[in-house]
Structures are given as structure tokens and as C-alpha cells.
């Protein structure tokens, strides 16, 4: 049995890269929620920008998780 080290290295690099990217996007979503809370604590302050940032970041994280589940579960693949 031969092991394709190049393919293993590519999978490892992509996995680490996607993991770091998801963590950064999630952290940006938490920052958006913090901006929203900071704006709410000020008198008369509202921040749709913080809410929008948080929503987009968390939606992106959910999309990555859903795609990962799609790749893992074979019953979700049509035509197989």
C-alpha cells in the first residue's frame, strides 16, 4: 500500500486554513454583537451595522458547517 503524501499534505493544509478562517469569522461575529450591545447601552444609540455584521458572520459559519455535514453524510448526495 502506497500513501500519497502530497494529497495528505493538501488535505491537512486546507483543513487548517478553513478552521482558522471559520474561527476568525466567528470572532468577527462576536465583535459585531459587542458593537450592538455597546450601542444599546448609550442613550439613544442603535447600531444596525453591528447586528448586520454578526448576522452575516454567523450565517457564513453555519454555511461552512452545513457544507461539511453535506460532504460527510452520503445520503445527502443525490444520484448515488
Helices and strands as residue ranges (DSSP letters): H 5-41, H 48-72, G 74-76
